[in-house]
Amino acid sequence: MTFRHYLILISLLFVGSFCFAQEHDKSEKTHQAEGAWEIVFSGLHFFQPGSEAAEERLWGNELHLTYWFNHHWALGVGYTLKYEEAGELGHELALIGSYKPAKWITFNAGPNFTLGNEEESLTVSAYIESEINIFIGNHFHLGPVIGGLLGEHAEMFSGIHLGYEF
């Protein structure tokens, strides 16, 4: 898939969920309580659109900590650890705003800061992500994740997340 295909897919997810959110029953309770914390751990696969070279594909982990002000809105932070070539590690921090139009989907967006190593400096990009939430009991959820970083260099990612609400 090309970068254009991924942008179309993300756009369709956004538009589709907003349409669904307009139709869903307002009396239906989401699992998120007002004033609740959530921690989410993800295993991710990163790649640059238009690049088919295997050496440019990276794996990593992401950790989000968010505070839900109500059933739909949250703020939080994210940390990403990328396992780069030659055994090096990449580190990123993100400030996250989260929106949950329905209990089964979450959108995250905000500024992302890539912490440069000795030869690179700090870079800033836009972070966007959507998660599908499949609940297991009252506190745990898991599901697929898709998103990207938009900045000087575009980067896409996909993977699986596991979340816990407390």
N, CA, C and O of each residue as an XYZ file, in Angstrom:
664
protein
N       0.836     -1.185      0.000
C       0.000      0.000      0.000
C       0.875      1.240      0.000
O       1.950      1.254      0.601
N       0.421      2.254     -0.660
C       1.170      3.498     -0.723
C       0.714      4.436      0.385
O      -0.273      4.178      1.073
N       1.453      5.527      0.542
C       1.126      6.539      1.537
C      -0.282      7.073      1.303
O      -1.026      7.305      2.255
N      -0.646      7.266      0.047
C      -1.979      7.772     -0.299
C      -3.064      6.801      0.177
O      -4.100      7.236      0.680
N      -2.840      5.504      0.025
C      -3.812      4.511      0.480
C      -4.004      4.581      1.996
O      -5.129      4.485      2.484
N      -2.902      4.747      2.741
C      -3.012      4.828      4.192
C      -3.740      6.096      4.625
O      -4.536      6.058      5.563
N      -3.480      7.215      3.960
C      -4.199      8.443      4.292
C      -5.687      8.292      4.019
O      -6.508      8.764      4.806
N      -6.047      7.647      2.924
C      -7.457      7.411      2.612
C      -8.084      6.516      3.675
O      -9.198      6.788      4.121
N      -7.394      5.455      4.088
C      -7.906      4.553      5.112
C      -8.135      5.287      6.432
O      -9.185      5.123      7.054
N      -7.168      6.089      6.865
C      -7.313      6.849      8.111
C      -8.469      7.831      7.995
O      -9.250      7.976      8.935
N      -8.588      8.504      6.866
C      -9.694      9.447      6.658
C     -11.041      8.748      6.726
O     -11.979      9.268      7.331
N     -11.148      7.577      6.113
C     -12.402      6.820      6.159
C     -12.748      6.392      7.586
O     -13.916      6.412      7.975
N     -11.741      6.008      8.361
C     -11.988      5.647      9.757
C     -12.526      6.845     10.545
O     -13.468      6.705     11.325
N     -11.926      8.022     10.341
C     -12.395      9.220     11.025
C     -13.836      9.536     10.630
O     -14.695      9.693     11.497
N     -14.104      9.629      9.341
C     -15.438      9.990      8.853
C     -16.470      8.953      9.273
O     -17.553      9.313      9.735
N     -16.153      7.678      9.121
C     -17.087      6.624      9.486
C     -17.441      6.637     10.960
O     -18.601      6.436     11.322
N     -16.463      6.869     11.808
C     -16.747      6.862     13.240
C     -17.579      8.070     13.650
O     -18.423      7.960     14.539
N     -17.357      9.222     13.020
C     -18.169     10.391     13.344
C     -19.616     10.187     12.910
O     -20.537     10.612     13.608
N     -19.823      9.542     11.769
C     -21.181      9.228     11.327
C     -21.838      8.266     12.306
O     -23.001      8.443     12.668
N     -21.102      7.251     12.735
C     -21.634      6.289     13.690
C     -21.940      6.957     15.023
O     -22.941      6.645     15.666
N     -21.079      7.871     15.430
C     -21.260      8.544     16.717
C     -22.546      9.359     16.722
O     -23.172      9.496     17.773
N     -22.954      9.897     15.594
C     -24.189     10.670     15.517
C     -25.409      9.779     15.691
O     -26.452     10.250     16.144
N     -25.300      8.502     15.340
C     -26.448      7.615     15.382
C     -26.518      6.765     16.639
O     -27.574      6.206     16.935
N     -25.433      6.652     17.384
C     -25.473      5.707     18.501
C     -26.295      6.256     19.665
O     -26.415      7.469     19.843
N     -26.846      5.357     20.439
C     -27.748      5.662     21.524
C     -27.008      6.430     22.620
O     -26.008      5.944     23.149
N     -27.488      7.613     22.959
C     -26.832      8.446     23.970
C     -26.917      7.838     25.362
O     -26.107      8.167     26.229
N     -27.887      6.955     25.591
C     -28.020      6.336     26.899
C     -26.999      5.222     27.109
O     -26.788      4.776     28.237
N     -26.364      4.770     26.020
C     -25.369      3.708     26.130
C     -24.141      4.231     26.860
O     -23.578      5.254     26.471
N     -23.731      3.550     27.893
C     -22.566      3.968     28.670
C     -21.305      3.415     28.034
O     -21.274      2.269     27.585
N     -20.263      4.239     27.999
C     -18.972      3.728     27.573
C     -18.283      3.140     28.799
O     -18.725      3.357     29.928
N     -17.216      2.406     28.581
C     -16.495      1.823     29.702
C     -15.687      2.877     30.447
O     -15.302      2.655     31.594
N     -15.421      4.022     29.817
C     -14.624      5.067     30.421
C     -15.477      5.853     31.421
O     -16.518      6.392     31.048
N     -15.061      5.923     32.650
C     -15.760      6.716     33.642
C     -15.147      8.107     33.679
O     -14.008      8.300     33.255
N     -15.906      9.082     34.188
C     -15.344     10.419     34.333
C     -14.225     10.366     35.356
O     -14.349      9.722     36.398
N     -13.137     11.045     35.051
C     -11.997     11.062     35.959
C     -11.222      9.760     35.999
O     -10.619      9.445     37.025
N     -11.214      8.986     34.913
C     -10.538      7.687     34.890
C      -9.177      7.790     34.201
O      -8.985      8.611     33.305
N      -8.251      6.959     34.626
C      -6.940      6.845     33.994
C      -6.939      5.622     33.093
O      -7.677      4.662     33.316
N      -6.093      5.676     32.068
C      -5.939      4.543     31.162
C      -4.470      4.419     30.786
O      -3.795      5.415     30.527
N      -3.987      3.185     30.759
C      -2.631      2.918     30.288
C      -2.745      1.935     29.127
O      -3.461      0.937     29.210
N      -2.025      2.234     28.038
C      -2.104      1.414     26.826
C      -0.689      1.064     26.380
O       0.168      1.939     26.258
N      -0.454     -0.216     26.138
C       0.826     -0.701     25.623
C       0.596     -1.254     24.224
O      -0.335     -2.031     24.009
N       1.444     -0.856     23.261
C       1.283     -1.303     21.870
C       2.577     -1.885     21.331
O       3.668     -1.415     21.653
N       2.443     -2.913     20.509
C       3.539     -3.443     19.710
C       3.317     -2.952     18.292
O       2.261     -3.207     17.713
N       4.294     -2.249     17.717
C       4.092     -1.557     16.438
C       5.131     -1.925     15.389
O       6.252     -2.326     15.702
N       4.725     -1.775     14.147
C       5.573     -1.939     12.969
C       5.583     -0.595     12.249
O       4.529     -0.118     11.828
N       6.751      0.024     12.098
C       6.888      1.341     11.470
C       7.446      1.188     10.065
O       8.268      0.308      9.811
N       7.000      2.042      9.155
C       7.564      2.042      7.810
C       7.315      3.395      7.168
O       6.393      4.124      7.534
N       8.167      3.706      6.198
C       8.027      4.949      5.452
C       7.265      4.668      4.168
O       7.618      3.748      3.432
N       6.230      5.443      3.888
C       5.441      5.223      2.661
C       6.305      5.309      1.407
O       7.188      6.160      1.298
N       6.037      4.426      0.483
C       6.761      4.421     -0.782
C       8.074      3.691     -0.735
O       8.739      3.557     -1.762
N       8.475      3.208      0.439
C       9.737      2.500      0.577
C       9.465      1.022      0.787
O       8.758      0.648      1.722
N      10.013      0.185     -0.066
C       9.832     -1.254      0.066
C      11.079     -1.942      0.624
O      11.108     -3.167      0.746
N      12.087     -1.177      0.957
C      13.328     -1.762      1.473
C      13.116     -2.277      2.891
O      12.655     -1.535      3.759
N      13.446     -3.528      3.128
C      13.231     -4.155      4.437
C      14.027     -3.457      5.536
O      13.581     -3.406      6.682
N      15.203     -2.916      5.199
C      16.023     -2.290      6.220
C      15.436     -0.976      6.728
O      15.888     -0.458      7.749
N      14.438     -0.428      6.036
C      13.805      0.811      6.481
C      12.576      0.545      7.336
O      11.949      1.487      7.821
N      12.227     -0.700      7.527
C      11.082     -1.053      8.369
C      11.575     -1.306      9.789
O      12.561     -2.013     10.000
N      10.879     -0.722     10.753
C      11.303     -0.804     12.138
C      10.191     -1.386     13.003
O       9.012     -1.302     12.659
N      10.579     -1.971     14.119
C       9.641     -2.451     15.113
C       9.798     -1.593     16.352
O      10.844     -0.978     16.561
N       8.764     -1.551     17.171
C       8.869     -0.773     18.393
C       7.705     -1.011     19.329
O       6.783     -1.772     19.034
N       7.774     -0.342     20.460
C       6.729     -0.392     21.473
C       6.324      1.023     21.841
O       7.119      1.961     21.779
N       5.070      1.145     22.221
C       4.539      2.453     22.578
C       3.761      2.323     23.881
O       3.084      1.321     24.110
N       3.860      3.326     24.724
C       3.166      3.346     25.998
C       2.445      4.687     26.130
O       3.072      5.743     26.041
N       1.124      4.645     26.344
C       0.323      5.854     26.551
C      -0.209      5.858     27.977
O      -0.590      4.814     28.507
N      -0.233      7.016     28.587
C      -0.919      7.223     29.853
C      -1.848      8.403     29.639
O      -1.390      9.515     29.375
N      -3.152      8.170     29.751
C      -4.132      9.227     29.501
C      -5.094      9.355     30.669
O      -5.362      8.392     31.386
N      -5.605     10.564     30.841
C      -6.613     10.860     31.860
C      -7.886     11.283     31.148
O      -7.894     12.277     30.421
N      -8.971     10.528     31.354
C     -10.260     10.787     30.706
C     -11.075     11.731     31.571
O     -11.473     11.386     32.683
N     -11.324     12.946     31.040
C     -12.103     13.950     31.760
C     -13.588     13.595     31.779
O     -14.294     13.898     32.741
N     -14.050     12.959     30.721
C     -15.421     12.476     30.634
C     -15.426     11.264     29.712
O     -14.366     10.702     29.438
N     -16.585     10.851     29.230
C     -16.686      9.642     28.410
C     -16.065      9.792     27.026
O     -15.859      8.794     26.334
N     -15.762     11.023     26.609
C     -15.299     11.239     25.234
C     -13.920     11.879     25.104
O     -13.262     11.672     24.085
N     -13.455     12.644     26.085
C     -12.233     13.438     25.918
C     -11.183     13.123     26.970
O     -11.490     12.933     28.147
N      -9.916     13.073     26.509
C      -8.797     12.786     27.417
C      -7.544     13.517     26.953
O      -7.430     13.914     25.794
N      -6.621     13.684     27.867
C      -5.280     14.198     27.572
C      -4.265     13.236     28.167
O      -4.529     12.585     29.177
N      -3.109     13.155     27.534
C      -2.095     12.250     28.052
C      -0.746     12.439     27.398
O      -0.512     13.399     26.664
N       0.133     11.497     27.683
C       1.479     11.490     27.131
C       1.748     10.109     26.549
O       1.142      9.116     26.954
N       2.659     10.068     25.602
C       3.052      8.808     24.991
C       4.561      8.725     24.876
O       5.236      9.734     24.669
N       5.081      7.526     25.011
C       6.511      7.273     24.824
C       6.646      6.122     23.846
O       5.994      5.089     24.004
N       7.493      6.292     22.833
C       7.731      5.258     21.830
C       9.205      4.879     21.839
O      10.084      5.740     21.837
N       9.453      3.589     21.849
C      10.802      3.042     21.761
C      10.890      2.263     20.459
O      10.153      1.297     20.265
N      11.797      2.679     19.554
C      11.972      2.009     18.269
C      13.276      1.234     18.278
O      14.311      1.716     18.738
N      13.197      0.021     17.758
C      14.389     -0.829     17.635
C      14.949     -0.612     16.240
O      14.477     -1.212     15.274
N      15.953      0.244     16.137
C      16.509      0.626     14.848
C      17.636     -0.312     14.443
O      18.064     -1.166     15.218
N      18.112     -0.134     13.199
C      19.193     -0.961     12.677
C      20.462     -0.747     13.503
O      20.617      0.275     14.172
N      21.345     -1.706     13.446
C      22.632     -1.702     14.147
C      22.459     -1.661     15.666
O      23.347     -1.189     16.376
N      21.331     -2.149     16.165
C      21.125     -2.236     17.597
C      20.847     -0.920     18.301
O      20.830     -0.876     19.531
N      20.626      0.157     17.548
C      20.355      1.445     18.167
C      18.878      1.552     18.535
O      18.026      0.878     17.957
N      18.600      2.409     19.502
C      17.238      2.639     19.943
C      16.818      4.065     19.604
O      17.601      5.003     19.752
N      15.595      4.218     19.155
C      15.033      5.547     18.909
C      14.002      5.850     19.983
O      13.278      4.957     20.423
N      13.935      7.105     20.408
C      13.030      7.508     21.478
C      12.163      8.670     20.999
O      12.655      9.609     20.374
N      10.862      8.593     21.301
C       9.929      9.652     20.938
C       8.987      9.911     22.097
O       8.600      8.992     22.819
N       8.620     11.177     22.267
C       7.628     11.584     23.252
C       6.503     12.299     22.519
O       6.750     13.015     21.549
N       5.264     12.110     22.978
C       4.112     12.759     22.354
C       3.189     13.305     23.432
O       3.028     12.703     24.494
N       2.590     14.445     23.145
C       1.499     14.975     23.957
C       0.230     14.595     23.210
O       0.092     14.894     22.024
N      -0.695     13.939     23.894
C      -1.821     13.318     23.209
C      -3.146     13.901     23.675
O      -3.403     14.032     24.872
N      -3.975     14.246     22.706
C      -5.376     14.537     22.955
C      -6.159     13.361     22.404
O      -5.929     12.947     21.268
N      -7.085     12.810     23.191
C      -7.836     11.630     22.770
C      -9.321     11.940     22.691
O      -9.868     12.683     23.507
N      -9.959     11.348     21.681
C     -11.401     11.491     21.496
C     -11.990     10.116     21.241
O     -11.482      9.357     20.416
N     -13.066      9.797     21.953
C     -13.729      8.497     21.821
C     -15.195      8.761     21.451
O     -16.025      8.985     22.332
N     -15.521      8.736     20.127
C     -16.910      8.973     19.725
C     -17.832      7.816     20.094
O     -19.035      8.017     20.260
N     -17.293      6.623     20.223
C     -18.032      5.429     20.645
C     -17.068      4.571     21.451
O     -15.853      4.729     21.342
N     -17.607      3.662     22.260
C     -16.726      2.898     23.145
C     -15.744      2.001     22.402
O     -14.738      1.594     22.984
N     -15.996      1.684     21.151
C     -15.156      0.741     20.409
C     -14.041      1.398     19.600
O     -13.245      0.689     18.983
N     -13.958      2.745     19.582
C     -12.903      3.396     18.789
C     -12.376      4.629     19.523
O     -13.130      5.369     20.154
N     -11.068      4.826     19.422
C     -10.407      5.982     20.024
C      -9.491      6.623     18.997
O      -8.776      5.929     18.273
N      -9.512      7.951     18.933
C      -8.597      8.715     18.084
C      -7.641      9.485     18.977
O      -8.061     10.110     19.951
N      -6.357      9.445     18.650
C      -5.324     10.172     19.380
C      -4.590     11.081     18.402
O      -4.302     10.687     17.272
N      -4.291     12.297     18.844
C      -3.547     13.234     18.002
C      -2.776     14.203     18.888
O      -3.149     14.452     20.034
N      -1.693     14.745     18.333
C      -0.916     15.739     19.059
C       0.484     15.875     18.498
O       0.833     15.208     17.524
N       1.292     16.736     19.104
C       2.676     16.900     18.654
C       3.545     15.738     19.134
O       3.388     15.247     20.252
N       4.460     15.312     18.272
C       5.385     14.220     18.574
C       6.811     14.758     18.496
O       7.162     15.465     17.551
N       7.620     14.425     19.477
C       9.003     14.901     19.548
C       9.947     13.710     19.440
O      10.005     12.873     20.340
N      10.686     13.639     18.334
C      11.685     12.589     18.155
C      12.980     13.077     18.772
O      13.528     14.097     18.353
N      13.470     12.354     19.765
C      14.685     12.752     20.463
C      15.867     12.249     19.662
O      16.071     11.042     19.534
N      16.641     13.170     19.126
C      17.754     12.812     18.265
C      18.927     12.244     19.025
O      19.142     12.544     20.199
N      19.694     11.401     18.315
C      20.932     10.906     18.910
C      22.035     11.915     18.593
O      21.733     13.058     18.247
N      23.277     11.528     18.700
C      24.381     12.483     18.573
C      24.407     13.222     17.239
O      24.728     14.410     17.209
N      24.078     12.552     16.137
C      24.161     13.219     14.841
C      22.862     13.919     14.424
O      22.854     14.665     13.445
N      21.780     13.691     15.144
C      20.503     14.319     14.813
C      20.031     15.166     15.979
O      20.386     14.920     17.132
N      19.216     16.174     15.657
C      18.650     17.004     16.710
C      17.180     16.636     16.905
O      16.663     15.730     16.251
N      16.533     17.332     17.788
C      15.117     17.120     18.070
C      14.279     17.481     16.848
O      14.469     18.548     16.263
N      13.352     16.603     16.456
C      12.427     16.909     15.370
C      10.997     16.813     15.889
O      10.693     16.004     16.766
N      10.132     17.645     15.338
C       8.739     17.703     15.749
C       7.863     17.310     14.568
O       8.102     17.744     13.441
N       6.861     16.499     14.823
C       5.918     16.097     13.785
C       4.530     15.973     14.397
O       4.373     16.018     15.617
N       3.528     15.819     13.545
C       2.155     15.622     14.006
C       1.903     14.128     14.160
O       2.244     13.339     13.279
N       1.311     13.750     15.273
C       1.023     12.356     15.600
C      -0.478     12.138     15.460
O      -1.265     12.858     16.075
N      -0.887     11.148     14.656
C      -2.297     10.765     14.557
C      -2.399      9.250     14.664
O      -1.534      8.524     14.172
N      -3.461      8.780     15.310
C      -3.610      7.350     15.534
C      -5.077      7.037     15.787
O      -5.807      7.852     16.351
N      -5.503      5.850     15.367
C      -6.828      5.356     15.739
C      -6.682      3.932     16.272
O      -5.873      3.145     15.780
N      -7.487      3.623     17.292
C      -7.468      2.308     17.937
C      -8.882      1.737     17.903
O      -9.848      2.455     18.163
N      -9.006      0.476     17.591
C     -10.262     -0.244     17.728
C     -10.194     -0.962     19.078
O      -9.231     -1.680     19.346
N     -11.205     -0.775     19.926
C     -11.204     -1.322     21.276
C     -12.165     -2.502     21.393
O     -13.373     -2.344     21.215
N     -11.632     -3.668     21.688
C     -12.426     -4.859     21.957
C     -12.279     -5.131     23.443
O     -11.192     -5.479     23.903
N     -13.365     -4.975     24.204
C     -13.287     -5.076     25.660
C     -13.313     -6.520     26.133
O     -14.070     -7.354     25.636
N     -12.455     -6.784     27.116
C     -12.368     -8.073     27.786
C     -12.638     -7.771     29.255
O     -11.738     -7.330     29.970
N     -13.845     -7.999     29.706
C     -14.212     -7.623     31.065
C     -14.483     -6.132     31.146
O     -14.772     -5.487     30.138
N     -14.388     -5.589     32.351
C     -14.706     -4.172     32.553
C     -13.521     -3.235     32.403
O     -13.714     -2.036     32.201
N     -12.299     -3.745     32.497
C     -11.146     -2.851     32.533
C     -10.156     -3.033     31.384
O      -9.465     -2.078     31.028
N     -10.066     -4.205     30.802
C      -9.086     -4.467     29.756
C      -9.711     -4.336     28.369
O     -10.882     -4.660     28.170
N      -8.915     -3.859     27.420
C      -9.315     -3.856     26.014
C      -8.084     -4.070     25.153
O      -6.964     -3.758     25.557
N      -8.305     -4.605     23.965
C      -7.219     -4.800     23.009
C      -7.781     -4.624     21.616
O      -8.996     -4.605     21.415
N      -6.871     -4.496     20.646
C      -7.310     -4.362     19.269
C      -6.238     -3.770     18.383
O      -5.137     -3.470     18.844
N      -6.560     -3.598     17.105
C      -5.594     -3.057     16.155
C      -5.399     -1.547     16.314
O      -6.272     -0.829     16.802
N      -4.226     -1.101     15.886
C      -3.839      0.307     15.915
C      -3.286      0.662     14.547
O      -2.543     -0.119     13.952
N      -3.646      1.844     14.043
C      -3.046      2.357     12.810
C      -2.860      3.858     12.982
O      -3.697      4.534     13.582
N      -1.749      4.373     12.447
C      -1.501      5.797     12.592
C      -0.291      6.227     11.808
O       0.226      5.492     10.966
N       0.151      7.432     12.100
C       1.303      7.948     11.393
C       1.858      9.203     12.015
O       1.240      9.830     12.876
N       3.043      9.553     11.554
C       3.706     10.794     11.910
C       3.820     11.614     10.633
O       4.339     11.137      9.623
N       3.341     12.830     10.683
C       3.404     13.714      9.528
C       4.288     14.890      9.872
O       4.001     15.648     10.799
N       5.353     15.038      9.131
C       6.308     16.102      9.365
C       7.262     16.178      8.199
O       6.869     15.984      7.048
N       8.530     16.464      8.498
C       9.541     16.526      7.444
C       9.591     15.212      6.668
O       9.710     15.214      5.443
N       9.500     14.100      7.380
C       9.435     12.772      6.768
C       8.187     12.080      7.299
O       7.982     11.999      8.510
N       7.352     11.581      6.388
C       6.142     10.866      6.805
C       6.507      9.448      7.212
O       7.405      8.833      6.637
N       5.800      8.942      8.205
C       6.019      7.585      8.678
C       4.668      7.023      9.106
O       3.872      7.719      9.736
N       4.418      5.781      8.766
C       3.172      5.109      9.127
C       3.485      3.987     10.110
O       4.612      3.494     10.159
N       2.486      3.588     10.892
C       2.656      2.445     11.770
C       1.334      1.716     11.939
O       0.255      2.287     11.781
N       1.455      0.442     12.265
C       0.290     -0.383     12.571
C       0.721     -1.407     13.602
O       1.909     -1.696     13.745
N      -0.248     -1.955     14.318
C       0.087     -2.941     15.332
C      -1.109     -3.328     16.165
O      -2.257     -3.188     15.744
N      -0.819     -3.818     17.355
C      -1.825     -4.295     18.303
C      -1.611     -3.576     19.633
O      -0.473     -3.355     20.046
N      -2.708     -3.212     20.304
C      -2.582     -2.576     21.609
C      -3.322     -3.376     22.681
O      -4.249     -4.131     22.385
N      -2.895     -3.196     23.919
C      -3.562     -3.751     25.090
C      -3.693     -2.610     26.093
O      -2.698     -1.982     26.458
N      -4.920     -2.341     26.538
C      -5.155     -1.230     27.438
C      -5.813     -1.663     28.737
O      -6.499     -2.683     28.799
N      -5.587     -0.860     29.781
C      -6.195     -1.096     31.085
C      -6.716      0.230     31.611
O      -5.980      1.215     31.671
N      -7.976      0.253     31.990
C      -8.609      1.454     32.530
C      -8.749      1.314     34.036
O      -9.216      0.287     34.528
N      -8.345      2.345     34.767
C      -8.453      2.294     36.223
C      -8.874      3.635     36.774
O      -9.018      3.786     37.988
